[in-house]
């Protein structure tokens, strides 16, 4: 059994790795994709990789909701995975909403620089 400090280190390593992977993907796609699609990929990836969920009832530690949903779906069926799928769906919805907000504010200004007509 792992201790509290081991759990904290593992969580920080997982989150750091997810951030590095998303940052590298965002940087790699900078010339290939438009800013809208890059931001959508970044925020949706962050939602999928960083949303927490309880692995099962009675546990007081979190795990990545995507991993929990996949394991629960494969071992116990879709009903058992619902508790992890709901926060994933909410996080993805929020990622899409934030992307649209960025598109209509910051990204629009970047496309239409002052002085352009």
N, C-alpha and C positions, 0 to 999 in steps of 0.2 A: 504494500500500500504506500502510496506517495504522500508526502507531507504537504502542508500549505505552501511552503516556499517552492517546492518542486512544481506544484500546480501553477504558481505565479510565473515562474521561469518559463514553463512550457507555453503558457498563454502568451507571454511577451514575445517569445521566439516565433510562435505561430502568427501573431499579429504583425510583427516586424517583417517576416517573410512575405506575408500577403501584401503589405504596403510596398515592399521592394519589387515584387512581381508586377503589381499594378502600375507602379511608377515606371518601370522599365518598359512595359507594354505601351503605356501612354507616350513615352519618349520615342519609342521605336516607330509608332504610327503617326508621328507628328507631321510628316510630309506626305503620307499616303492617304490619310482620312481627313475629313473636314473636322473642325473643332467640335461641332455638335456631336458627331458620332464618337469622337474620342472621349468627350466628357460623359456621354451616355455609357460607353463601355467602362470607363473608370468608376463611375458611381454605381452602376449595376454590379460590377465586379466586387466593389467594396461591400455592397449590400449582401451579396451572396456569400462572400468569404468571412465577413466580420459580424454577421448577425448571430447573437448568442441564443441558446435554448437549453433547457434542462434535458439531459439525456433520457431520463425516465423519472417517474414519480418517486418522491422521497429523497432525491439527491439535491444537495445544496450547492453544487458547483455547475458551471456552465460548460458547454461545448459548442463548437460551431454548428449553427442550425442546419446548414447544408449537409454536414456529415451525419448529424442526428436523423434528419429526414431520410437520407439515403439508407442508413442502417435499419431504421424502423420500417421503412417501406419494404425493404428486401426480406426482413426477418419476421415482421408481425403484420404487414399489410398496410394499406393506405389509411385506415382509421387510426392506427397507432402513430402514424407520422403526422397527423393533423396538427398536433401541438407545436411542431417545429415548422410546418409549412406556412401556418398563419403569420408568424413574424417575418418569414422570408418574403411572403407576398406583400406585406405592409412595407418592408424595407425596399423592395423593388419598386413599388408604387411611389414611395418617397423619392427614390433615385430618379425616376422618370419626371416627377414633378419638379425636382431641383434642376434637372437638365433643361426642362422647358423654361424655367425661371431664368437660368443662365443664358439661354438662347435669346430670350426677349429683352434682356438687359445688357449684360456684359459682352456677350458674343456679337450682338447686333451692333453695338458701338464700335467693336473692333473691326467689323466688316465695313462700316460706314465711317471712316475716319473724317475728322473735321476738314472742311475744304473740298471734299469729294462731292460731286453733283451728278 
